[in-house]
Amino acid sequence: MSIWNAPRIVVPPPGPRAKAVIERDHAVVSQNFKKDYPFVVERAYGPVVEDPDGNAYLDFAAGIAVVATGHCHPEVVQAIKAQADRYLHICATDFYDENVVAMAEGLTSRAPGPGPWRAFFCNSGAEAVEGAIKLARLRTGRPKLVAFYGAFHGRTYGAMSLTASKPVQRKGYAPLVPEIHHSHYAYCYRCPVGRAPESCSVECLDLLEKTMFGTTLDPSEIAAVIVEPVQGEGGYVVPHPAFLRRLREITRRHGIVLIADEVQCGMGRTGRLFASEHFDLQPDIVTLAKGIASGMPLGCLLAKDELMQWNDGGHGSTFGGNPVSLAAARATLRLLTDGGLIENAARVGEFLQRRLRQRLERHAVVGDVRGLGLMIGVEIVKDRTSREAAPELRQRILEAAFARGLLLLGCGKSTIRLAPPLIVDEATCETAAHLLDEAIAACA
């Protein structure tokens, strides 16, 4: 049994109090996002969230992989309160703050690859990506950028122009930022997602180096290639190690900056502080956000010292490196590295993947279970023979899991993502696997 008294469904969701909040939302809030299902939050702690009607849910979405230390971890909350009593804001663009220095020391000393490294703090993952592409263009003097199909890098204009996971994320917003090109990520249209062999990874990069470089792109004009070491929104896809290894070789050969977007896969999510570490990948720039401050808004751009040189006044942020967010981030980093949460993510994530494979094997609509650490994707298909995506079925499963007290999110064409807080134990994961098994059985 899990130590958490959840899930606990006392009223079929959404209950009357939740419905009242939803009705008020529909009247005054921008409806640019269609919610996955009608969940309303009232309180949260650890891996549990409660709604206004007294229902308690296991949260295996974690605010899209944000609350790394769980909801309202006492050490994070105490750090926030202590900093709030001292001062709420000082602009790090204009003045010095020890919070900024200490967090930068903690991250740069652990960055993936030899240093020295420097840190720039901002407000979000999209901002970190915007800073990365500005810095790459500035330092190389080159205009062109390369990203990958399936990638999600954010929704601000530069980040959105790099994003290529769903047409709706770009539809209607043209003209986009120019000189951005896309290639295949570790698998091509012939390979089932998540099952591409080494030969396919090589072939995908042949398309980049031999086809794109030979026809439409001169590599001497490319400022940067941006890649997710593990694709997030694209379907929780773990590449073959050969893909990232050869990508690094190509970028070095042509003097191209390699940006590792670790906004979703970083900060311990995969069982290493940086997902790049699984592949011995040594990028030039790393972008971070989501789990970095366990619920507080913060983004970070890490770059090699020789790259992190801006034209004076060319980049800045009023709220980036906010002292309260950084206090939460410093507590989060301590819990991840000294508190054993990274090791827990690796160990419990391996357990969860194993139990999911064992439990879900009986369902013909489960095409794959894949991931690293507590970044796990369950691919839903019409059948294992065709492996055709089944987004409508995936949506019904998400709703059925919600009704049973398990919060999940989708990604890719028809993948279910499991991204719980890194504090979860095996018993909690066993419960989640059981509930997902039940939800699939009810819908398939």
DACOR-V327454 format. One line per field, one symbol per residue. phi: phi as a letter, one per 40 degrees, with the letter a starting at -180 (. if undefined). psi: psi as a letter, one per 40 degrees, with the letter a starting at -180 (. if undefined). burial: I if it has 16 or more other C-alpha atoms within 10 Angstrom, else O. A space follows every 50 residues. Layout:
phi: ???
psi: ???
burial: ???
//
This chain:
phi: .ccccacabbbdccccccccccccdccbbdbcbcccacbbcbaaafcbbb bccgcbbccbbfgfgccdcgcfddccccccccccccacaacccbbcacdc cccccccccbcchcccbbbbbbbacccccdccccccccccgbccbbbbcg cbbhbccccccccabadccbdgbcccccgbbbbcbgabccbcdgbccdcc dcccccccccccccbbbcdcbccabbacdbccdchfccccdccccccccc cccbgccbbccbdcccfgdcgbdbcdccbfcbccbbbbafccbfhccaba bbaddcccbccdgcaaacbcgdcccccccccccccccccgcccccccccc ccccccccccdccccccabaibfbbbbbcbbcacccfccbcccdcccdcc cdccgbcbbcagcabcbbbcdcccbcccccccccccdcccccbc
psi: iiehgiihhdhhihiddddddddddddeihfehhidighhhdiihbfhii ieeeihihgfdffgfdgdeihfhdddddddddddddidihheddiihddd ddddddddeeigiiaiiiihiaeiddddddddddddddddeidiihaiie iheaeiddddddhfdhddeeheeihihifhiiaigeiaeehhheehiddd dddddddddddddedehhdeehdihhihdhhcdeefhhihdddddddddd dddefhhhhhhfddeafedeeidhddddefhgidihhibcedefeihhih hhiidedghihheeiahdehfhddddddddddddddddeedddddddddd dddddddddedeheehdihiahbfghhhhhididddfhigdddddddddd dddefhhiiiiadfihhhgiieeiidddddddddddddddddd.
burial: OOOIOIIOIOOOIIIOOIIOOIOOOOOOOOOOOOOOIOIIOOOIOIIIII IIIIIIIIIIIIIIIIIIIIIIIOOIOOIIOOIOOOOOIIIIIOOOIOII OOIIOOIIOOIIIOOOIIIIIIIIIIIIIIIIIIIIIIIIOIIIIIIIII IIIIIOIIIIIIIIIIOOOIOOOOOOOOOIIIIIIIIIOOOOIIIIIIOI IIIIIOOIIOOIOOOOIOIOIIIIIIIIIIIIIIIIIIIIIIIIOOIIOI IOOOOIIIIIIIIIIIIIIIIIIIIIIOOOIIIIIIIIIIIIIIIIIIII IIIIOOIIOOOOOOOIIOIIIIIIIIIIIIIIIOIIIOOOIIIIIIIIII IIIOIIIOIIOOOOIIIIIIIIIIIIIIIIIIOOOOIIIIIOIIIIIIII IIIIIIIIIIIIIIIIIIIIIIIIIIOIIIIIIOIIIIIIOOOO
//
